[in-house]
Amino acid sequence: MARILVADDEAPMREMIAMACRMDGHEVTEAFDTPSTISAYAGSTPELLILDLAMPGGGGIGVLKHLRAGHLPMCPVIIVSGYVAEVTGEGRTLIKEHRIIEKPFALETLRAAIREALGPG
């Protein structure tokens, strides 16, 4: 199916999201901080990025800035975070163009968002 990069510094959350993706037949790469996310993104060219905002090394905002700067081609992004309300300024502008799912969430909500982001096929 699709190549999905799951980036979250909380191992149980990252593993749960990855498991849900794999249950639907997707190939998953996992990352735990901003540098590992950027590296994994460059190495796997994902079709979808599921991104936490509060990660070490610059967070999800740092990843979005890197992608937006044109260093790598942009794929659809689903932001999964418990800190969306705390994002201000440039970060707010960066996240508003992406699908946002606030933690905690129902697994089916995430799976539906993934299907929507990947589109038919």
C-alpha positions as CSV (number, residue, x, y, z in Angstrom):
1,M,0.0,0.0,0.0
2,A,1.6,3.3,1.1
3,R,4.9,4.2,2.7
4,I,4.2,6.1,6.0
5,L,6.6,7.8,8.4
6,V,5.5,7.9,12.0
7,A,7.3,10.5,14.1
8,D,6.6,10.6,17.8
9,D,9.0,10.7,20.8
10,E,6.7,8.7,23.0
11,A,7.4,5.0,22.1
12,P,4.0,3.6,23.1
13,M,2.2,6.2,21.0
14,R,4.5,5.8,18.1
15,E,4.2,2.0,18.2
16,M,0.4,2.2,18.4
17,I,0.2,4.5,15.4
18,A,2.6,2.3,13.5
19,M,0.6,-0.8,14.4
20,A,-2.6,0.8,13.1
21,C,-0.8,1.6,9.8
22,R,0.5,-1.9,9.4
23,M,-2.9,-3.4,10.1
24,D,-4.1,-1.5,7.0
25,G,-1.2,-2.9,5.0
26,H,1.1,0.1,5.0
27,E,4.9,0.0,5.1
28,V,6.0,2.0,8.2
29,T,9.2,3.8,9.2
30,E,9.5,5.2,12.7
31,A,11.3,8.2,14.0
32,F,11.6,9.6,17.6
33,D,13.0,13.2,17.3
34,T,13.4,16.0,14.7
35,P,16.8,14.9,13.3
36,S,15.7,11.2,13.0
37,T,12.5,12.3,11.3
38,I,14.3,14.4,8.7
39,S,16.8,11.6,8.1
40,A,14.0,8.9,7.8
41,Y,12.0,11.2,5.5
42,A,14.9,11.7,3.2
43,G,15.7,8.0,3.2
44,S,12.2,6.6,2.7
45,T,10.4,9.3,0.7
46,P,7.1,8.6,2.5
47,E,3.7,9.1,0.9
48,L,2.3,10.3,4.3
49,L,4.0,11.7,7.4
50,I,2.2,11.3,10.8
51,L,3.9,13.9,13.0
52,D,4.0,14.8,16.7
53,L,4.7,18.4,17.5
54,A,6.5,18.0,20.8
55,M,9.7,16.0,19.9
56,P,13.3,16.7,20.9
57,G,15.5,18.6,18.5
58,G,13.1,21.2,17.2
59,G,9.8,19.3,17.3
60,G,7.3,18.8,14.5
61,I,7.5,22.5,13.7
62,G,11.2,22.1,12.9
63,V,10.4,19.2,10.6
64,L,7.7,21.2,8.8
65,K,10.1,24.2,8.4
66,H,12.7,21.9,6.9
67,L,10.2,20.4,4.4
68,R,8.7,23.8,3.5
69,A,12.1,25.2,2.8
70,G,12.2,22.8,-0.1
71,H,14.9,20.5,1.1
72,L,12.7,17.5,0.4
73,P,9.5,17.1,-1.6
74,M,6.4,17.5,0.7
75,C,3.9,14.7,1.2
76,P,0.6,14.9,3.0
77,V,1.0,15.4,6.8
78,I,-1.2,14.4,9.7
79,I,-0.3,16.2,12.9
80,V,-1.0,14.1,16.0
81,S,-0.4,16.2,19.1
82,G,-1.6,17.2,22.5
83,Y,0.0,20.6,22.2
84,V,-1.8,22.1,19.2
85,A,-3.5,24.9,21.2
86,E,0.0,26.0,22.5
87,V,1.4,26.6,19.0
88,T,1.6,30.3,18.0
89,G,3.2,32.6,15.4
90,E,4.9,30.9,12.5
91,G,4.2,27.5,13.9
92,R,0.5,28.1,13.8
93,T,0.8,29.1,10.1
94,L,2.8,26.0,9.4
95,I,0.4,23.6,11.0
96,K,-2.9,25.1,9.8
97,E,-2.5,23.7,6.3
98,H,-2.4,20.1,7.6
99,R,-4.9,17.7,9.1
100,I,-4.7,17.9,12.9
101,I,-5.7,15.2,15.3
102,E,-5.5,16.1,19.0
103,K,-4.3,13.5,21.5
104,P,-6.0,11.6,23.0
105,F,-7.9,10.3,19.9
106,A,-9.8,7.2,18.8
107,L,-7.8,4.9,16.6
108,E,-10.6,4.8,14.0
109,T,-10.3,8.6,13.7
110,L,-6.6,8.2,12.8
111,R,-7.3,5.4,10.4
112,A,-10.0,7.5,8.6
113,A,-7.6,10.4,8.4
114,I,-4.9,8.2,6.9
115,R,-7.4,6.9,4.3
116,E,-8.5,10.4,3.5
117,A,-4.9,11.7,3.2
118,L,-3.8,8.9,0.9
119,G,-6.9,9.1,-1.3
120,P,-8.3,6.4,-3.5
121,G,-6.0,3.7,-4.6
